[in-house]
Amino acid sequence: MKKIILTTISISLLFACQNPGHKIIDNNHHVDNIELQDKQMKAIDLVNSLNQCYASNDCKNELDNQLNSWLIEKNFISDSEQVETDDQDNVLLPKIVTIENEELLIKVHLSSNYMNNELIKGALNEWLTWKRPQLINTWQYYQFLKDDMLAGFEKYKIDESLILAIMAQESGGKVHSRSRAGAGGLFQIMPATARRLGLSGKQGAYDLRFNPEKSALAAAKYLDEQWQLYDGDKAKILAAYNSGENRFARLNRRYKNKSLWDKNFYYELPRETRHYIPVVLAAMLIFQDPERFNVILEPVDSEIIVVNLPTKTSLSELAVCLGQEQRSDGWFRILRNINSGIKADKTIDENTDLRIPKTLVDTFTMNCQDQRLMKLAQSLHDADFKSAGLFSYRVKQGDSLNKIARKFRCTSRKEIARLNHLKAPRYLIRAGKHLKIPQC
């Protein structure tokens, strides 16, 4: 619509400049000619100014913004015509400029047709370039967890590709992932949400958010709840998942259940959520049709068996003795994922049943019974995890590093921060977190 109006204005201006209108026969003829020449010069100046403005992106964007406002003010177009949806021709849609956090934000074409949505196409580029290893690792880790997790997806009829996409962005397929905000597990579930979904209790050393089977069932249940609320609209489901179900529900009501891709609706979402939605949808597209995007998701022999440990050992020691057999990245992460209740630093008693990939049975029998290799692995484990000279302190409500340092006297705030990888200048800690504290 805007281009049509611009073209009409330009043609009208051209004719106005070239056509003197009616014939002048009185003494005002000379004056009218001067006025006409003046109009012609103004038109030429205007065209030259437009050419100069369009040579600069900043000026062009501001011109678009001012022109949009003018067209709406003069009732040439309505404000609703500026909403970017699939119902309009993308070629005719102007880019709108708005101010957010004192920065110019160019609104790209937002389409519910995923392959026409510029944000999703940009996210596809992320996954296919620097984030490709995260995508592939998620796929491989999932193969060893699939038998435990798939039943939950099937119960609630949730697409496996959507679950994989959420997992790729939330945790990269690492069962024991945690966020600073307190979310945990493959799907980064918050403690309060976990309780609401029935994830209460523990398995081994961890709560059930870190159990692949239980967390997958809870995540599928949550997605199904949102699916019913938003009629299967994946963009809205992901918005609720990331920004919080209650917060998003209020926003959706305010916009009267409009399409999320409505420009006003979409840009009122939190910045993190605006990034999260296209990134997860892009990963979902790849998992649905990897060949289309030149991605190879090779089949993995992921059968799991249970072995009985002949001697005391740990997951880190087993990772050393299993080495890179059949897997160039080694086996530590997969061992942790499939034995999700066991801490990495824990020494596991002999005669304990442990899960390992079936393809590693021969390697386990040969290398993990080699006394020389296992003695080396144990010494490395002890040096890394036993932390001689340190003890663990559980942070209490109201604690700060200064308070903790004064309490134990023989350390300093900076030393505690260094040992626990806390970043200056704020040194953020939360109640319940365990810190390594030097002993006197």
Rosetta blueprint (number, residue, H / E / L):
1 M L
2 K H
3 K H
4 I H
5 I H
6 L H
7 T H
8 T H
9 I H
10 S H
11 I H
12 S H
13 L H
14 L H
15 F H
16 A H
17 C H
18 Q H
19 N L
20 P L
21 G L
22 H L
23 K L
24 I L
25 I L
26 D L
27 N L
28 N L
29 H H
30 H H
31 V H
32 D H
33 N H
34 I H
35 E H
36 L H
37 Q H
38 D H
39 K H
40 Q H
41 M H
42 K H
43 A H
44 I H
45 D H
46 L H
47 V H
48 N H
49 S H
50 L H
51 N H
52 Q H
53 C H
54 Y H
55 A L
56 S L
57 N H
58 D H
59 C H
60 K H
61 N H
62 E H
63 L H
64 D H
65 N H
66 Q H
67 L H
68 N H
69 S H
70 W H
71 L H
72 I H
73 E H
74 K L
75 N L
76 F L
77 I L
78 S L
79 D H
80 S H
81 E H
82 Q H
83 V L
84 E L
85 T L
86 D L
87 D L
88 Q L
89 D L
90 N H
91 V H
92 L H
93 L L
94 P L
95 K L
96 I L
97 V E
98 T E
99 I E
100 E E
101 N L
102 E L
103 E E
104 L E
105 L E
106 I E
107 K L
108 V L
109 H L
110 L L
111 S L
112 S L
113 N L
114 Y H
115 M H
116 N H
117 N L
118 E H
119 L H
120 I H
121 K H
122 G H
123 A H
124 L H
125 N H
126 E H
127 W H
128 L H
129 T L
130 W L
131 K L
132 R H
133 P H
134 Q H
135 L H
136 I H
137 N H
138 T H
139 W H
140 Q H
141 Y H
142 Y H
143 Q H
144 F H
145 L H
146 K H
147 D H
148 D H
149 M H
150 L H
151 A H
152 G H
153 F H
154 E H
155 K H
156 Y H
157 K L
158 I L
159 D L
160 E H
161 S H
162 L H
163 I H
164 L H
165 A H
166 I H
167 M H
168 A H
169 Q H
170 E H
171 S L
172 G L
173 G L
174 K L
175 V L
176 H L
177 S L
178 R E
179 S L
180 R L
181 A L
182 G L
183 A L
184 G E
185 G L
186 L L
187 F L
188 Q L
189 I E
190 M L
191 P H
192 A H
193 T H
194 A H
195 R H
196 R H
197 L L
198 G L
199 L L
200 S L
201 G L
202 K E
203 Q E
204 G L
205 A L
206 Y E
207 D E
208 L H
209 R H
210 F H
211 N L
212 P H
213 E H
214 K H
215 S H
216 A H
217 L H
218 A H
219 A H
220 A H
221 K H
222 Y H
223 L H
224 D H
225 E H
226 Q H
227 W H
228 Q H
229 L H
230 Y L
231 D L
232 G L
233 D L
234 K H
235 A H
236 K H
237 I H
238 L H
239 A H
240 A H
241 Y H
242 N H
243 S H
244 G L
245 E H
246 N H
247 R H
248 F H
249 A H
250 R H
251 L H
252 N H
253 R H
254 R H
255 Y L
256 K L
257 N L
258 K L
259 S L
260 L L
261 W L
262 D L
263 K H
264 N H
265 F H
266 Y H
267 Y L
268 E L
269 L L
270 P L
271 R H
272 E H
273 T H
274 R H
275 H H
276 Y H
277 I H
278 P H
279 V H
280 V H
281 L H
282 A H
283 A H
284 M H
285 L H
286 I H
287 F H
288 Q H
289 D L
290 P H
291 E H
292 R H
293 F H
294 N L
295 V L
296 I L
297 L L
298 E L
299 P L
300 V L
301 D L
302 S L
303 E L
304 I E
305 I E
306 V E
307 V E
308 N E
309 L L
310 P L
311 T L
312 K L
313 T E
314 S L
315 L H
316 S H
317 E H
318 L H
319 A H
320 V H
321 C H
322 L H
323 G L
324 Q L
325 E L
326 Q L
327 R L
328 S L
329 D L
330 G L
331 W L
332 F H
333 R H
334 I H
335 L H
336 R H
337 N H
338 I H
339 N L
340 S L
341 G L
342 I L
343 K L
344 A L
345 D L
346 K L
347 T L
348 I E
349 D L
350 E L
351 N L
352 T L
353 D E
354 L E
355 R E
356 I E
357 P E
358 K H
359 T H
360 L H
361 V H
362 D H
363 T H
364 F H
365 T H
366 M H
367 N H
368 C L
369 Q L
370 D L
371 Q H
372 R H
373 L H
374 M H
375 K H
376 L H
377 A H
378 Q H
379 S H
380 L H
381 H H
382 D H
383 A H
384 D H
385 F H
386 K L
387 S L
388 A L
389 G L
390 L E
391 F E
392 S E
393 Y E
394 R E
395 V L
396 K L
397 Q L
398 G L
399 D L
400 S L
401 L H
402 N H
403 K H
404 I H
405 A H
406 R H
407 K H
408 F H
409 R L
410 C L
411 T L
412 S L
413 R H
414 K H
415 E H
416 I H
417 A H
418 R H
419 L H
420 N L
421 H L
422 L L
423 K L
424 A L
425 P L
426 R L
427 Y L
428 L L
429 I L
430 R L
431 A L
432 G L
433 K L
434 H E
435 L E
436 K E
437 I E
438 P E
439 Q L
440 C L
